[in-house]
């Protein structure tokens, strides 16, 4: 697979978001299928695996540690803190809590050091300088190698970067969520911070894997997301039909079109699609081989954008505070 740079690391152009192997989109896959996805990803050329203390409240980190631990020298490992405290969901940016979370993550991941460690969300009760300062302490102690931030604004990125270099910023980015284009991408480029795009296929929607009659399980976070409900969902399905037509023109799948679009937006952008399907994992890896003309890129953006996509990203009940400039909420 092609490679891209994240700070000192050279990683696969497509990374693997591991969340839904443990949590998020309904019943997780069996252990056997999860292992096939993870080990198959190594064989397919993935060298960037992304997890978090929050995902399954430790289950995902344990899974990564048990399955990929024996292959630790073959990939860059990223995890996150700040929304999990001692095995429970809690937004907490207190330095002591962040350090304790890291200690637990190191145990669960079966590693001596985490390559890229993100503050998952900014707890505004704690100055960003204090939270990042705690992560800088972990760098000095050799427990993490580099620092990342997730879902923060350009202004907050600059404040954090003044305390310690921020290697990567992770935010949702896809043709149907374009928030980073307001100011964050520009700030990342100004500071030399790589941009990691999560949910690059719109939580499965732009991959064409959510139909009009889809029934979401109670444990599927999309069940309460406005874009997947009622009139908003019906309107978005019409946009999806046009997007699928563009993928057919490009001779690729809709999921691959999403990833190819992101890769074409800049060589500092690294998508991290997640999947519970080994075949989809291989399909996603091949996105790096899809070339898009400037004309097709423009048509993608004219088809799927803040004006054509209906509904907020999150319901009110789901919204962990997000510090971003909103183009499409």
ChimeraX attribute file (.defattr): number of C-alpha atoms within 10 A of each C-alpha:
attribute: neighborCount
match mode: 1-to-1
recipient: residues
	/A:1	16
	/A:2	14
	/A:3	18
	/A:4	18
	/A:5	17
	/A:6	23
	/A:7	17
	/A:8	10
	/A:9	17
	/A:10	15
	/A:11	22
	/A:12	26
	/A:13	25
	/A:14	30
	/A:15	26
	/A:16	25
	/A:17	21
	/A:18	25
	/A:19	24
	/A:20	21
	/A:21	29
	/A:22	23
	/A:23	20
	/A:24	16
	/A:25	21
	/A:26	16
	/A:27	14
	/A:28	18
	/A:29	17
	/A:30	12
	/A:31	13
	/A:32	8
	/A:33	15
	/A:34	23
	/A:35	19
	/A:36	18
	/A:37	25
	/A:38	23
	/A:39	16
	/A:40	16
	/A:41	20
	/A:42	18
	/A:43	11
	/A:44	16
	/A:45	20
	/A:46	26
	/A:47	23
	/A:48	25
	/A:49	24
	/A:50	23
	/A:51	24
	/A:52	26
	/A:53	30
	/A:54	24
	/A:55	22
	/A:56	20
	/A:57	19
	/A:58	21
	/A:59	19
	/A:60	24
	/A:61	27
	/A:62	20
	/A:63	22
	/A:64	23
	/A:65	20
	/A:66	14
	/A:67	18
	/A:68	21
	/A:69	16
	/A:70	11
	/A:71	11
	/A:72	15
	/A:73	10
	/A:74	14
	/A:75	19
	/A:76	20
	/A:77	21
	/A:78	20
	/A:79	25
	/A:80	27
	/A:81	26
	/A:82	27
	/A:83	25
	/A:84	23
	/A:85	20
	/A:86	13
	/A:87	15
	/A:88	13
	/A:89	15
	/A:90	14
	/A:91	19
	/A:92	22
	/A:93	28
	/A:94	17
	/A:95	18
	/A:96	12
	/A:97	18
	/A:98	23
	/A:99	20
	/A:100	13
	/A:101	20
	/A:102	24
	/A:103	15
	/A:104	17
	/A:105	24
	/A:106	19
	/A:107	13
	/A:108	20
	/A:109	26
	/A:110	21
	/A:111	15
	/A:112	13
	/A:113	20
	/A:114	24
	/A:115	20
	/A:116	24
	/A:117	28
	/A:118	24
	/A:119	26
	/A:120	25
	/A:121	21
	/A:122	25
	/A:123	21
	/A:124	13
	/A:125	10
	/A:126	13
	/A:127	16
	/A:128	21
	/A:129	16
	/A:130	15
	/A:131	24
	/A:132	28
	/A:133	16
	/A:134	18
	/A:135	27
	/A:136	19
	/A:137	15
	/A:138	22
	/A:139	20
	/A:140	10
	/A:141	11
	/A:142	14
	/A:143	20
	/A:144	22
	/A:145	18
	/A:146	25
	/A:147	27
	/A:148	27
	/A:149	28
	/A:150	24
	/A:151	22
	/A:152	22
	/A:153	23
	/A:154	21
	/A:155	15
	/A:156	18
	/A:157	25
	/A:158	16
	/A:159	14
	/A:160	22
	/A:161	20
	/A:162	12
	/A:163	15
	/A:164	17
	/A:165	19
	/A:166	24
	/A:167	25
	/A:168	26
	/A:169	25
	/A:170	23
	/A:171	25
	/A:172	22
	/A:173	23
	/A:174	24
	/A:175	23
	/A:176	26
	/A:177	24
	/A:178	19
	/A:179	22
	/A:180	27
	/A:181	13
	/A:182	16
	/A:183	16
	/A:184	23
	/A:185	20
	/A:186	14
	/A:187	17
	/A:188	21
	/A:189	13
	/A:190	10
	/A:191	14
	/A:192	16
	/A:193	24
	/A:194	23
	/A:195	27
	/A:196	23
	/A:197	25
	/A:198	23
	/A:199	18
	/A:200	29
	/A:201	27
	/A:202	21
	/A:203	20
	/A:204	18
	/A:205	21
	/A:206	27
	/A:207	20
	/A:208	17
	/A:209	11
	/A:210	15
	/A:211	11
	/A:212	11
	/A:213	6
	/A:214	9
	/A:215	10
	/A:216	15
	/A:217	12
	/A:218	12
	/A:219	13
	/A:220	17
	/A:221	17
	/A:222	21
	/A:223	17
	/A:224	17
	/A:225	18
	/A:226	18
	/A:227	24
	/A:228	24
	/A:229	17
	/A:230	11
	/A:231	13
	/A:232	15
	/A:233	20
	/A:234	16
	/A:235	17
	/A:236	21
	/A:237	22
	/A:238	12
	/A:239	19
	/A:240	20
	/A:241	12
	/A:242	13
	/A:243	23
	/A:244	19
	/A:245	13
	/A:246	20
	/A:247	18
	/A:248	12
	/A:249	10
	/A:250	17
	/A:251	12
	/A:252	19
	/A:253	21
	/A:254	24
	/A:255	24
	/A:256	26
	/A:257	30
	/A:258	26
	/A:259	28
	/A:260	23
	/A:261	23
	/A:262	22
	/A:263	22
	/A:264	17
	/A:265	11
	/A:266	12
	/A:267	14
	/A:268	21
	/A:269	25
	/A:270	28
	/A:271	28
	/A:272	26
	/A:273	27
	/A:274	25
	/A:275	22
	/A:276	21
	/A:277	15
	/A:278	18
	/A:279	12
	/A:280	17
	/A:281	21
	/A:282	17
	/A:283	16
	/A:284	25
	/A:285	23
	/A:286	18
	/A:287	22
	/A:288	22
	/A:289	12
	/A:290	17
	/A:291	15
	/A:292	15
	/A:293	10
	/A:294	10
	/A:295	8
	/A:296	16
	/A:297	18
	/A:298	12
	/A:299	13
	/A:300	19
	/A:301	16
	/A:302	13
	/A:303	19
	/A:304	21
	/A:305	18
	/A:306	18
	/A:307	11
	/A:308	15
	/A:309	22
	/A:310	23
	/A:311	21
	/A:312	15
	/A:313	20
	/A:314	16
	/A:315	15
	/A:316	11
	/A:317	8
	/A:318	11
	/A:319	9
	/A:320	14
	/A:321	13
	/A:322	16
	/A:323	18
	/A:324	20
	/A:325	18
	/A:326	15
	/A:327	15
	/A:328	18
	/A:329	14
